[in-house]
């Protein structure tokens, strides 16, 4: 009798934990932590935007890890794995450097799109500036339907290790701004 009571109690506790995880577990774990070498500077960039356009208008353009022409006019020249499946990789030329990125997490639902990728070390040659070296970076892009589907909230969170913090911030901030200006202009989306 005592063992039956213990088993029933464990069953109820497990059921409660399972339910709590589903209720409070709507935020997926986002693997965007990076470790910077001693001679590198840690930094981050967090940009947020809200546009009057439905989520689907944005996800139709941004949902592919392999197709990032929309992202600051970046072209992918090589891919491995399956698009939008963690572990997939993409590489290409941008800013005079070769980027190599790996998809770490991808989650798309009717009301949201979230994905995270990590980038390997790369050096970019910027006009009228010293070369900008990244020892690595991780970026999460989140898009969320808001206002009963009439608008979209977008944010980019980029963690980075670089030789020059201010220039690194400026590069990512500008890339995010440029990318969304181009996308929203094509959609006619208003802030």
HUNOR-V830672 format. One record per residue. RES is the residue in one letter. SS is DSSP state (H for helix, E for strand, C for the rest). PSI is psi in whole degrees, -180 to 180 (NA if undefined). D_CENTER is the distance of its C-alpha to the mean C-alpha in whole Angstrom. Layout:
res = <RES:RES>
ss = <SS:SS>
psi = <PSI:PSI>
d_center = <D_CENTER:D_CENTER>
This chain:
res = <X:X:X:X:X:X:X:X:X:X:X:X:X:X:X:X:X:X:X:X:X:X:X:X:X:X:X:X:X:X:X:X:X:X:X:X:X:X:X:X:X:X:X:X:X:X:X:X:X:X:X:X:X:X:X:X:X:X:X:X:X:X:X:X:X:X:X:X:X:X:X:X:X:X:X:X:X:X:X:X:X:X:X:X:X:X:X:X:X:X:X:X:X:X:X:X:X:X:X:X:X:X:X:X:X:X:X:X:X:X:X:X:X:X:X:X:X:X:X:X:X:X:X:X:X:X:X:X:X:X:X:X:X:X:X:X:X:X:X:X:X:X:X:X:X:X:X:X:X:X:X:X:X:X:X:X:X:X:X:X:X:X:X:X:X:X:X:X:X:X:X:X:X:X:X:X:X:X:X:X:X:X:X:X:X:X:X:X:X:X:X>
ss = <C:H:H:H:H:H:H:H:H:H:H:H:H:H:H:H:H:H:H:H:H:H:H:H:C:C:C:C:C:C:C:C:C:C:C:C:C:C:C:C:E:E:E:E:E:E:E:E:E:E:E:E:C:C:H:H:H:H:H:H:H:H:C:C:C:C:C:C:C:C:C:C:C:C:E:E:E:E:E:E:C:C:C:C:C:C:C:C:E:E:E:E:E:E:C:C:E:E:E:E:E:E:E:E:E:E:E:E:E:C:C:E:E:E:E:E:E:E:E:C:C:E:E:E:C:C:C:C:C:C:C:E:E:E:E:E:E:E:E:E:E:E:E:E:E:E:C:C:C:C:E:E:E:E:E:E:E:E:E:E:E:E:C:C:H:H:H:H:H:H:H:H:H:H:H:H:H:H:H:H:H:H:H:H:H:H:H:C:C:E:C>
psi = <-45:-42:-34:-42:-42:-44:-41:-40:-43:-39:-45:-43:-44:-42:-42:-43:-41:-45:-45:-39:-41:-38:-49:-5:20:-23:115:149:132:108:74:17:138:159:123:141:163:-35:13:156:128:145:173:158:131:111:136:146:151:129:146:86:144:153:-43:-34:-39:-44:-28:-28:-38:-1:-14:123:-35:-30:95:29:-32:-23:92:35:43:136:132:131:-16:140:155:155:-163:133:134:15:123:138:-18:149:156:151:161:-175:139:130:30:5:163:118:146:116:148:130:125:-34:141:127:118:128:175:-23:9:159:128:130:152:139:154:142:143:173:141:149:130:139:111:143:134:26:163:155:142:118:132:127:-9:164:162:137:138:131:127:132:134:132:132:173:48:38:2:-14:169:133:133:136:150:132:117:124:138:158:123:170:-11:101:-48:-47:-38:-45:-48:-42:-49:-42:-46:-42:-44:-47:-48:-45:-49:-30:-43:-46:-49:-32:-43:-30:-17:25:137:153:NA>
d_center = <53:51:48:48:47:44:43:42:41:38:38:37:35:33:33:32:29:27:28:26:23:23:23:21:19:17:14:12:12:9:10:8:12:14:17:19:22:25:26:22:21:18:16:13:12:11:11:12:14:16:18:21:20:19:16:17:18:14:13:16:15:11:11:12:10:13:14:12:16:14:12:15:17:16:17:17:20:20:18:19:18:17:15:12:14:12:14:14:14:14:16:18:19:18:20:23:20:19:16:15:11:11:9:9:8:9:10:12:15:18:16:12:9:6:4:4:6:9:11:15:18:18:21:21:24:24:27:29:27:27:25:21:20:17:18:14:11:8:4:2:3:6:10:13:16:19:22:24:21:23:20:16:14:10:8:6:7:8:10:13:16:19:22:22:20:21:20:17:16:18:16:13:14:16:13:11:15:16:14:14:18:18:17:18:22:22:21:24:21:23:21>
